[in-house]
Amino acid sequence: MRGIEGKVVVLGSRGVGKTHLITKYIKNTLHRDIGPTIAASFFTCKVLLDDVKIKLQIWDTAGQERFKAVAPMYYRNANAAILVFDLTQHKTFVDIKAWIQELHRHVLEPMILTLVGNKLDLLAQRTVTHDEA
């Protein structure tokens, strides 16, 4: 059985639920009392897919403006980026363009980009339409 390693960085504005998504994926739990990420957090996850062992480094970056200067060191050498926005906060969807531009400025290698609209459970408060996203 062969193995590969990958680095995934999770980006998005403050409060969109990046840490919640990662925690749900890695630990299959949801904690409502998670505070804001300071600079970045690092997680590892092992996945078996089609007889291939995959070891993922998952970097959870802070969405606050004051940490933007240090963010490039976290997504350097990343294979993929998950761009998260809050379906109930339209500005976080608009901010995704800036996150993509940031990646283009600092990442030289091709990378996989995935867009995730979070907080679908708050459907009544949704401000980003399905068609728009």
NUMARKOL-515671 format. One record per residue (C-alpha): y, z negated, x. Coordinates in steps of 0.25 Angstrom, whole numbers, plus 2048, in hexadecimal, padded with zeros to 3 digits. Layout:
REM residues N
<node <Y; Z; X>>
...
END
This chain:
REM residues 133
<node <800; 800; 800>>
<node <80D; 804; 806>>
<node <81A; 7FC; 805>>
<node <829; 800; 805>>
<node <836; 7F8; 805>>
<node <843; 7FA; 7FE>>
<node <850; 7F4; 7FC>>
<node <857; 7F4; 7EF>>
<node <865; 7EF; 7EC>>
<node <86A; 7EB; 7DF>>
<node <879; 7EE; 7DC>>
<node <883; 7EC; 7D1>>
<node <88F; 7E4; 7CC>>
<node <88F; 7D5; 7CB>>
<node <887; 7CF; 7BF>>
<node <87F; 7DC; 7BB>>
<node <872; 7D5; 7BD>>
<node <86D; 7DA; 7CB>>
<node <867; 7CC; 7CF>>
<node <860; 7CB; 7C1>>
<node <85A; 7D9; 7C2>>
<node <854; 7D6; 7D0>>
<node <84F; 7C8; 7CC>>
<node <848; 7CE; 7C0>>
<node <842; 7D9; 7C8>>
<node <83D; 7D0; 7D3>>
<node <83A; 7C3; 7CC>>
<node <838; 7C8; 7BE>>
<node <842; 7BC; 7B9>>
<node <850; 7BC; 7B4>>
<node <859; 7B1; 7B8>>
<node <866; 7AF; 7B0>>
<node <86D; 7A6; 7BA>>
<node <86D; 7B0; 7C6>>
<node <87B; 7AF; 7CC>>
<node <882; 7BA; 7D3>>
<node <87C; 7C0; 7E0>>
<node <884; 7BC; 7EC>>
<node <885; 7C8; 7F6>>
<node <876; 7CC; 7F4>>
<node <868; 7C7; 7F1>>
<node <85B; 7CD; 7F7>>
<node <84E; 7CE; 7F0>>
<node <840; 7D4; 7F4>>
<node <836; 7DA; 7EA>>
<node <829; 7E0; 7EC>>
<node <824; 7EB; 7E3>>
<node <817; 7F2; 7E3>>
<node <819; 801; 7DD>>
<node <80E; 80B; 7DE>>
<node <806; 804; 7E9>>
<node <813; 803; 7F1>>
<node <818; 7F5; 7F5>>
<node <827; 7F5; 7F4>>
<node <830; 7EA; 7FA>>
<node <83E; 7EA; 7F4>>
<node <84A; 7E3; 7FA>>
<node <853; 7E1; 7EE>>
<node <862; 7DE; 7F1>>
<node <86A; 7D7; 7E6>>
<node <879; 7DA; 7E9>>
<node <885; 7D2; 7E4>>
<node <88D; 7D9; 7DA>>
<node <89A; 7D2; 7DD>>
<node <8A5; 7DA; 7E3>>
<node <8A6; 7D0; 7EF>>
<node <899; 7D3; 7F4>>
<node <89A; 7E2; 7F4>>
<node <89E; 7E3; 803>>
<node <890; 7DD; 807>>
<node <888; 7E5; 7FD>>
<node <886; 7F1; 806>>
<node <87D; 7E9; 810>>
<node <874; 7E6; 804>>
<node <872; 7F4; 800>>
<node <871; 7FB; 80D>>
<node <863; 801; 80F>>
<node <85F; 7FF; 800>>
<node <856; 809; 7FA>>
<node <85B; 807; 7EC>>
<node <866; 801; 7E4>>
<node <865; 7FB; 7D6>>
<node <873; 7FC; 7D0>>
<node <875; 7F2; 7C5>>
<node <87F; 7F2; 7BA>>
<node <881; 7E9; 7AD>>
<node <87F; 7F0; 7A0>>
<node <889; 7E7; 79A>>
<node <894; 7E8; 7A4>>
<node <899; 7F7; 7A5>>
<node <8A1; 7F4; 7B2>>
<node <894; 7F1; 7BA>>
<node <88F; 7FF; 7B6>>
<node <89B; 805; 7BB>>
<node <89A; 7FD; 7C8>>
<node <88D; 804; 7CB>>
<node <894; 811; 7D0>>
<node <89B; 808; 7DB>>
<node <88D; 802; 7DF>>
<node <888; 810; 7E0>>
<node <894; 814; 7E9>>
<node <892; 807; 7F1>>
<node <883; 80B; 7F4>>
<node <888; 819; 7F8>>
<node <892; 814; 802>>
<node <888; 80A; 809>>
<node <87A; 810; 807>>
<node <877; 81C; 80F>>
<node <868; 81F; 80B>>
<node <864; 824; 7FD>>
<node <861; 819; 7F4>>
<node <85B; 817; 7E6>>
<node <866; 813; 7DB>>
<node <862; 80C; 7CE>>
<node <86B; 809; 7C3>>
<node <868; 7FC; 7BB>>
<node <86F; 7F8; 7AE>>
<node <86D; 7E9; 7AD>>
<node <86E; 7DF; 7A1>>
<node <868; 7E9; 796>>
<node <864; 7DC; 78F>>
<node <873; 7DB; 78B>>
<node <873; 7E8; 783>>
<node <87D; 7E3; 779>>
<node <887; 7E2; 785>>
<node <884; 7EF; 78B>>
<node <890; 7F7; 790>>
<node <889; 801; 799>>
<node <883; 80B; 790>>
<node <875; 811; 792>>
<node <87B; 81F; 794>>
<node <886; 81A; 79D>>
<node <87C; 813; 7A6>>
END
